[in-house]
Amino acid sequence: MSAMDLPAIGAHCSLEQCNVNDFLPIKCHCDRLFCKDHISPESHSCSLLDATNNPPPTQPTDKLQRCAAGKCTKPSLEAFIAERSATEGRTPALCAGCAQAFCASHRDPASHACAAPPAAQPVRNEAARTLLATLDASKTAQSVVPAKRKAPPKDPKKAAQLRQVELMKMRHKAQPADSRDKNKHVPVDQKLHLKVRAEEKGVENIFWFSKTIIAGRALDLLASQFGLSSDSAPLYLEKPSAEQDAARTRLANDKVLSEQVEDGTELILCR
């Protein structure tokens, strides 16, 4: 068999002085093949040998970012983040007031005399302020838009039935005019249920009072419920006439309220 017929097995040693055909060559880190006798870097003057013997000078490591507090020498919490510039997917460990980095001992704003964050800007839109004031007043009085008064039935029997139905509805919806009576158990026959309309604000609500309350005290409670003050002009309670829409009867503040109005009556709070 000639040399041409021999199968190509293994590889020649890359060292020129050797060049032996090794069936199990070994690859060095310099990416060349050698026989078992010349695989060591010293045996074939490996090109990586100089780099190993003379490593490049190491780069100085960056100092950890120091806490921003005056005399503190501890590293800040942000100093332990590998790439502090990469903030995606995390919340930077910075003070919300001054946006500086502090250590765990000084991260609280009170511990590093942090300046208070700027106060929220006031609402500049006049229309928004007016709307907010209207909503607050409506919430205080829990008001509804007053419905137009219907003429009572001419039949006395039907009129009495209608008053009874309206009174039952008022008893169900009424809330105490005095907040201190909210958790008190007062018998129904000792309550005076009234529908009160604040003429100045155009809103109304249904309240109940103790039948022994003086009209002047009831007036003060209603003024508080509707957010009205008597500083600019005195307030009064008036009872509209059943016959004439424009006619009213002003209540006496020094008399008992239940002696001047019946259960289920409508009153007007006016100036």
The 8 nearest C-alpha neighbors of each residue, nearest first, counted from 0:
[[1, 4, 2, 5, 3, 6, 7, 8],
 [2, 0, 3, 4, 5, 6, 7, 8],
 [1, 3, 5, 4, 0, 6, 7, 8],
 [4, 2, 1, 5, 0, 6, 7, 8],
 [3, 5, 2, 1, 0, 6, 7, 8],
 [6, 4, 2, 3, 7, 1, 0, 8],
 [5, 7, 8, 4, 3, 2, 9, 1],
 [8, 6, 5, 9, 10, 4, 22, 3],
 [7, 9, 6, 22, 10, 21, 20, 5],
 [8, 10, 22, 21, 23, 24, 20, 7],
 [11, 9, 20, 21, 24, 22, 12, 8],
 [12, 10, 20, 19, 18, 21, 13, 9],
 [11, 13, 33, 18, 34, 19, 14, 32],
 [14, 12, 33, 32, 15, 18, 11, 31],
 [13, 15, 17, 12, 16, 18, 43, 33],
 [16, 14, 17, 18, 13, 12, 19, 43],
 [15, 17, 14, 18, 13, 19, 12, 43],
 [16, 18, 15, 19, 14, 12, 13, 11],
 [19, 17, 12, 11, 15, 14, 13, 16],
 [18, 20, 11, 12, 17, 21, 34, 10],
 [21, 19, 11, 10, 12, 22, 18, 9],
 [22, 20, 23, 24, 9, 10, 34, 11],
 [21, 23, 9, 8, 24, 20, 10, 11],
 [24, 22, 21, 9, 25, 34, 10, 35],
 [25, 23, 34, 21, 33, 32, 22, 10],
 [24, 26, 32, 33, 34, 27, 23, 38],
 [27, 25, 32, 31, 30, 33, 24, 28],
 [26, 28, 29, 30, 31, 32, 25, 38],
 [29, 27, 30, 26, 31, 47, 45, 40],
 [28, 30, 27, 31, 47, 46, 45, 26],
 [29, 31, 28, 27, 26, 32, 25, 33],
 [32, 30, 26, 27, 29, 13, 33, 28],
 [33, 31, 26, 25, 13, 24, 12, 27],
 [34, 32, 12, 38, 25, 13, 24, 37],
 [33, 35, 24, 12, 36, 37, 21, 38],
 [34, 36, 38, 37, 33, 25, 24, 21],
 [37, 35, 34, 38, 39, 33, 42, 12],
 [36, 38, 42, 34, 39, 35, 33, 43],
 [39, 37, 33, 35, 36, 34, 40, 27],
 [38, 40, 42, 41, 37, 43, 36, 27],
 [41, 39, 45, 42, 43, 44, 38, 48],
 [40, 42, 44, 39, 43, 45, 48, 37],
 [43, 41, 37, 39, 40, 44, 38, 45],
 [42, 44, 45, 41, 40, 37, 14, 39],
 [45, 43, 41, 40, 42, 46, 48, 47],
 [44, 46, 40, 48, 47, 43, 41, 29],
 [47, 45, 48, 44, 49, 29, 50, 40],
 [48, 46, 50, 45, 49, 51, 29, 28],
 [47, 49, 51, 45, 46, 50, 52, 40],
 [50, 48, 52, 51, 47, 53, 46, 45],
 [49, 51, 53, 47, 48, 52, 54, 46],
 [52, 50, 48, 49, 53, 54, 47, 55],
 [51, 53, 49, 50, 54, 48, 47, 55],
 [54, 52, 50, 51, 49, 55, 48, 56],
 [53, 55, 50, 51, 52, 56, 49, 57],
 [56, 54, 57, 53, 50, 58, 51, 52],
 [55, 57, 54, 58, 53, 59, 50, 52],
 [58, 56, 55, 59, 54, 60, 53, 61],
 [59, 57, 60, 56, 55, 61, 54, 62],
 [58, 60, 57, 61, 62, 56, 55, 63],
 [59, 61, 58, 62, 57, 63, 64, 56],
 [62, 60, 63, 59, 64, 58, 78, 81],
 [61, 63, 64, 60, 65, 78, 59, 74],
 [64, 62, 78, 74, 65, 61, 79, 75],
 [63, 65, 78, 74, 75, 62, 66, 77],
 [64, 66, 74, 75, 73, 72, 63, 67],
 [67, 65, 101, 75, 102, 74, 68, 73],
 [66, 68, 101, 100, 65, 69, 99, 71],
 [69, 67, 66, 71, 111, 70, 101, 105],
 [68, 70, 71, 67, 66, 111, 72, 65],
 [71, 69, 68, 72, 67, 66, 73, 65],
 [70, 72, 68, 73, 69, 66, 67, 65],
 [73, 71, 65, 70, 66, 74, 68, 69],
 [72, 74, 71, 66, 65, 102, 75, 101],
 [75, 73, 65, 66, 64, 63, 102, 78],
 [74, 76, 102, 66, 101, 78, 65, 77],
 [75, 77, 102, 78, 79, 92, 101, 74],
 [76, 78, 75, 79, 80, 92, 100, 83],
 [79, 77, 64, 75, 63, 76, 80, 74],
 [78, 80, 77, 76, 81, 63, 75, 74],
 [81, 79, 78, 77, 83, 82, 76, 85],
 [82, 80, 83, 79, 78, 77, 85, 84],
 [83, 81, 84, 80, 85, 86, 79, 78],
 [82, 84, 85, 80, 81, 77, 86, 78],
 [83, 85, 82, 86, 81, 87, 80, 91],
 [84, 86, 83, 82, 87, 89, 88, 81],
 [87, 85, 89, 84, 88, 91, 90, 83],
 [86, 88, 89, 85, 90, 84, 91, 83],
 [87, 89, 86, 90, 85, 91, 84, 83],
 [90, 88, 86, 87, 91, 85, 92, 83],
 [89, 91, 92, 86, 88, 87, 93, 85],
 [92, 90, 93, 89, 86, 77, 83, 100],
 [93, 91, 77, 76, 90, 100, 94, 101],
 [94, 92, 100, 98, 99, 91, 95, 101],
 [93, 95, 98, 96, 99, 97, 100, 106],
 [94, 96, 98, 97, 93, 116, 108, 99],
 [95, 97, 116, 94, 98, 115, 114, 113],
 [96, 98, 99, 94, 95, 113, 114, 116],
 [99, 97, 94, 93, 95, 96, 100, 92],
 [100, 98, 93, 94, 97, 101, 67, 95],
 [99, 101, 93, 75, 67, 66, 77, 92],
 [102, 100, 66, 75, 106, 67, 105, 76],
 [101, 103, 75, 76, 66, 104, 105, 106],
 [102, 104, 106, 105, 101, 76, 75, 107],
 [105, 103, 102, 106, 107, 101, 110, 73],
 [106, 104, 110, 102, 107, 103, 101, 111],
 [105, 107, 101, 103, 102, 104, 108, 94],
 [106, 108, 110, 109, 105, 111, 104, 94],
 [109, 107, 113, 110, 111, 112, 106, 94],
 [108, 110, 112, 107, 111, 113, 105, 106],
 [111, 109, 105, 107, 108, 112, 106, 113],
 [110, 112, 113, 109, 108, 105, 68, 107],
 [113, 111, 109, 110, 108, 114, 115, 68],
 [112, 114, 108, 111, 115, 109, 97, 96],
 [113, 115, 116, 112, 96, 97, 108, 117],
 [114, 116, 96, 113, 117, 118, 97, 108],
 [117, 115, 96, 118, 114, 97, 95, 113],
 [118, 116, 115, 119, 96, 120, 114, 97],
 [119, 117, 120, 116, 115, 121, 96, 114],
 [120, 118, 121, 117, 116, 122, 115, 123],
 [119, 121, 118, 122, 123, 117, 124, 116],
 [122, 120, 123, 119, 118, 124, 128, 125],
 [121, 123, 124, 120, 128, 127, 125, 119],
 [124, 122, 121, 125, 128, 127, 120, 126],
 [123, 125, 127, 126, 122, 128, 129, 121],
 [126, 124, 128, 127, 123, 129, 122, 130],
 [125, 127, 129, 124, 128, 130, 131, 123],
 [128, 126, 130, 124, 125, 129, 131, 122],
 [129, 127, 131, 125, 130, 126, 132, 124],
 [128, 130, 126, 132, 127, 131, 133, 125],
 [129, 131, 127, 133, 128, 132, 126, 134],
 [132, 130, 134, 128, 133, 129, 135, 127],
 [133, 131, 135, 129, 130, 134, 128, 136],
 [134, 132, 130, 136, 131, 135, 137, 129],
 [133, 135, 137, 131, 136, 132, 138, 130],
 [136, 134, 138, 132, 137, 133, 131, 139],
 [135, 137, 139, 133, 138, 134, 132, 140],
 [136, 138, 134, 140, 135, 139, 142, 141],
 [139, 137, 141, 135, 136, 140, 134, 142],
 [140, 138, 136, 137, 141, 135, 224, 225],
 [139, 141, 225, 142, 137, 138, 224, 136],
 [142, 140, 138, 137, 139, 204, 143, 203],
 [143, 141, 140, 203, 204, 202, 137, 144],
 [142, 144, 203, 202, 145, 204, 141, 137],
 [143, 145, 202, 146, 203, 142, 201, 204],
 [146, 144, 203, 143, 202, 147, 201, 196],
 [145, 147, 148, 144, 143, 149, 203, 202],
 [146, 148, 149, 145, 144, 150, 244, 203],
 [149, 147, 146, 150, 145, 151, 244, 241],
 [150, 148, 151, 147, 146, 152, 241, 244],
 [149, 151, 152, 148, 241, 153, 242, 147],
 [152, 150, 158, 149, 153, 241, 161, 154],
 [153, 151, 158, 154, 157, 150, 155, 161],
 [154, 152, 155, 151, 158, 157, 150, 156],
 [153, 155, 157, 152, 156, 158, 151, 159],
 [156, 154, 158, 157, 153, 159, 152, 160],
 [157, 155, 159, 158, 154, 160, 161, 153],
 [158, 156, 160, 154, 159, 155, 161, 152],
 [157, 159, 155, 161, 152, 156, 160, 154],
 [160, 158, 162, 156, 157, 161, 155, 163],
 [161, 159, 157, 163, 158, 162, 156, 164],
 [160, 162, 158, 164, 163, 159, 157, 165],
 [163, 161, 165, 159, 160, 164, 166, 158],
 [162, 164, 166, 160, 161, 165, 159, 167],
 [165, 163, 161, 167, 166, 162, 160, 168],
 [164, 166, 162, 168, 167, 163, 161, 169],
 [165, 167, 169, 163, 263, 168, 164, 162],
 [168, 166, 170, 164, 169, 165, 163, 171],
 [169, 167, 165, 171, 166, 170, 172, 164],
 [168, 170, 166, 172, 171, 167, 173, 165],
 [171, 169, 167, 173, 168, 172, 166, 192],
 [170, 172, 168, 169, 173, 167, 166, 174],
 [173, 171, 169, 170, 168, 174, 205, 206],
 [174, 172, 206, 205, 170, 169, 207, 171],
 [173, 175, 206, 207, 176, 172, 205, 181],
 [176, 174, 207, 177, 206, 181, 180, 178],
 [175, 177, 206, 220, 207, 178, 208, 174],
 [176, 178, 175, 179, 180, 220, 181, 208],
 [179, 177, 180, 181, 175, 176, 182, 174],
 [178, 180, 177, 181, 182, 183, 175, 176],
 [181, 179, 183, 178, 177, 182, 175, 176],
 [182, 180, 178, 179, 183, 175, 177, 174],
 [183, 181, 180, 184, 179, 178, 185, 175],
 [184, 182, 180, 181, 185, 179, 186, 175],
 [183, 185, 186, 182, 180, 181, 187, 189],
 [184, 186, 183, 187, 189, 190, 209, 180],
 [187, 185, 189, 188, 184, 190, 209, 183],
 [186, 188, 190, 189, 185, 191, 170, 184],
 [187, 189, 186, 190, 191, 185, 210, 209],
 [190, 188, 187, 186, 210, 209, 185, 191],
 [191, 189, 209, 187, 188, 210, 208, 207],
 [190, 192, 208, 262, 207, 210, 209, 193],
 [193, 191, 207, 263, 262, 206, 190, 170],
 [194, 192, 263, 264, 206, 265, 205, 195],
 [193, 195, 205, 265, 204, 266, 264, 206],
 [196, 194, 266, 203, 204, 267, 265, 193],
 [195, 197, 203, 267, 202, 198, 268, 266],
 [198, 196, 268, 202, 199, 200, 201, 203],
 [197, 199, 201, 269, 200, 196, 268, 267],
 [198, 200, 197, 201, 269, 268, 270, 202],
 [201, 199, 198, 202, 197, 225, 196, 203],
 [200, 202, 198, 197, 199, 203, 196, 144],
 [203, 201, 142, 197, 144, 200, 196, 143],
 [204, 202, 196, 142, 195, 143, 197, 145],
 [203, 205, 142, 195, 194, 196, 206, 143],
 [204, 206, 194, 173, 193, 195, 174, 169],
 [207, 205, 173, 174, 176, 175, 193, 192],
 [206, 208, 192, 175, 191, 173, 174, 176],
 [209, 207, 191, 190, 210, 176, 175, 192],
 [208, 210, 190, 211, 212, 191, 189, 207],
 [211, 209, 257, 191, 190, 212, 189, 208],
 [210, 212, 209, 255, 213, 257, 256, 208],
 [213, 211, 209, 210, 255, 256, 214, 216],
 [212, 214, 255, 256, 216, 215, 254, 253],
 [213, 215, 256, 252, 217, 216, 255, 254],
 [216, 214, 252, 218, 217, 213, 253, 219],
 [215, 217, 219, 218, 213, 214, 220, 212],
 [216, 218, 214, 220, 215, 219, 221, 213],
 [217, 219, 215, 221, 216, 220, 214, 222],
 [220, 218, 222, 216, 217, 221, 223, 215],
 [221, 219, 217, 223, 222, 218, 176, 224],
 [222, 220, 224, 218, 223, 219, 217, 225],
 [221, 223, 227, 219, 225, 220, 224, 226],
 [222, 224, 226, 220, 221, 225, 227, 219],
 [225, 223, 221, 222, 140, 226, 220, 139],
 [224, 226, 140, 222, 223, 227, 221, 139],
 [227, 225, 223, 224, 222, 136, 228, 139],
 [228, 226, 222, 225, 223, 229, 224, 221],
 [229, 227, 230, 222, 226, 231, 223, 234],
 [228, 230, 233, 232, 231, 234, 227, 222],
 [229, 231, 228, 232, 233, 227, 234, 270],
 [230, 232, 229, 233, 228, 234, 270, 227],
 [231, 233, 229, 230, 270, 234, 228, 269],
 [234, 232, 229, 270, 235, 230, 231, 228],
 [235, 233, 270, 269, 229, 232, 268, 236],
 [236, 234, 269, 270, 268, 237, 233, 249],
 [237, 235, 268, 267, 250, 249, 269, 266],
 [236, 238, 249, 267, 248, 266, 250, 247],
 [237, 239, 266, 248, 247, 267, 249, 240],
 [240, 238, 247, 246, 248, 237, 241, 244],
 [239, 241, 246, 243, 242, 247, 244, 238],
 [240, 242, 243, 239, 244, 151, 246, 150],
 [241, 243, 240, 244, 246, 239, 150, 245],
 [244, 242, 246, 240, 245, 241, 239, 247],
 [243, 245, 246, 240, 242, 239, 241, 247],
 [246, 244, 243, 247, 239, 240, 242, 241],
 [245, 247, 240, 243, 244, 239, 248, 242],
 [248, 246, 239, 238, 240, 237, 249, 245],
 [247, 249, 238, 237, 239, 250, 246, 240],
 [250, 248, 237, 236, 238, 247, 251, 235],
 [249, 251, 236, 237, 252, 248, 259, 238],
 [252, 250, 253, 254, 249, 214, 215, 259],
 [251, 253, 215, 214, 254, 250, 213, 216],
 [252, 254, 251, 215, 214, 213, 255, 256],
 [255, 253, 213, 252, 251, 214, 256, 258],
 [254, 256, 213, 258, 214, 257, 212, 211],
 [255, 257, 214, 213, 258, 259, 212, 254],
 [258, 256, 260, 210, 259, 255, 261, 191],
 [257, 259, 256, 255, 260, 254, 261, 210],
 [258, 260, 257, 256, 250, 261, 255, 254],
 [261, 259, 257, 258, 264, 256, 262, 238],
 [262, 260, 264, 263, 257, 259, 191, 258],
 [261, 263, 191, 192, 264, 193, 260, 166],
 [264, 262, 193, 192, 166, 261, 265, 194],
 [265, 263, 193, 262, 261, 260, 194, 266],
 [264, 266, 194, 193, 195, 238, 263, 267],
 [267, 265, 195, 238, 237, 194, 196, 236],
 [266, 268, 196, 237, 195, 236, 269, 197],
 [269, 267, 197, 236, 235, 196, 198, 237],
 [270, 268, 235, 198, 234, 267, 236, 197],
 [269, 234, 233, 235, 232, 268, 199, 229]]
